[in-house]
Amino acid sequence: MTDLPRRVEIREEGPREGFQIEPGPIPTARKIALVDALSGTGLHHIQVCSFVSPKIVPGWADAEQVAAGFEPAPGVTYTALWFNAAGMARALSFRDRMTVETAVTVVASEAFSLKNLNRDRAKNIEAQHVNIRAHQDAGVPVTRISVQAAFGCNYAGDVPVEAVIQALEDAFAIGAAHGLSLPEATLADTMGWATPARIERVVGEVRSRWPDLSVILHLHDTRGLGIANAHAGLRMGIHRFDTTVGGLGGCPFAGQPGAPGNIASEELVLLCEEMGIETGVDLDALVQAGRLAEEVVGHRLPSTLLRSGTLARFRRVA
């Protein structure tokens, strides 16, 4: 395990990811309470909300109120998500409270692109050019690449490594046309197809082609392999992961109603602690935030750690 990172960055997406698919309605004050609780755990990156159409995502009809209501903590970067110029304009009104930046979004499965974005590869490339021009005109940095369906697709089956490489090549070409270097890429297991072997194969090939590219893993626990996949990533030196407290969320357009969402933040922190990898996160405080998240949504979340408790707790007893 000589490639293990010394420290891992947990990029918490629970509030944004979770509240977009909950049937609700969830009171705005409770959403703010969860963001504030997460701010006190030692996390340094929290995605707060989505500036999207309330007709499509009614769970984020109150995005402005949440963005204005949480208490920013020193040393914590807060971000939001949007998909068009209208959403970007809404995000920009909170630039004094949140970091406003975006990504070039590509999809390794054309079938999922058609289902989720309603456009094929060629149309998505065209859309990304338009998107970058709009963000550059507004002074919004385009800092990274996001590859959706990087490990498999419910609509197309296994996604070959070559498709991921092609998606990244498309993104680099798009960026180059606008003077962007794009040093980071998120590989998203959007529909939970990843296995440790797939992680090793895809990350290995990406690293082979672009050794200096910083890879972020966005893993889902759809089929119970989320933490095993994170472990495979850690063994390869991956040091940044997208997670959600309690395992909140899931992709609402993946055709898997009720399936678990992202890997639970607290479970990844526990794994890192047991492997001697620093996270800077207070695990007990994060577990408490996860229990608050369960109260807020009103049902049990996938994280087993919320019920079993941390190992440190039992070590103290012993």
Secondary structure by P-SEA (a helix, b strand, c coil): ccccccbbbbbccccccccccccccccaaaaaaaaaaaaacccccccccccccccccccccaaaaaaaccccccccccccccccaaaaaaaaaacccbbbbbbbcccccaaaaaacccccaaaaaaaaaaaaaaaaaacccccbbbbcccccccccccccaaaaaaaaaaaaaaaaaacccccbbbbccccccccaaaaaaaaaaaaaacccbbbbbbccccccaaaaaaaaaaaacccbbbbbccccccccccccccccccccaaaaaaaaaaaccccccaaaaaaaaaaaaaaaacccccccccccccaaaaaaac
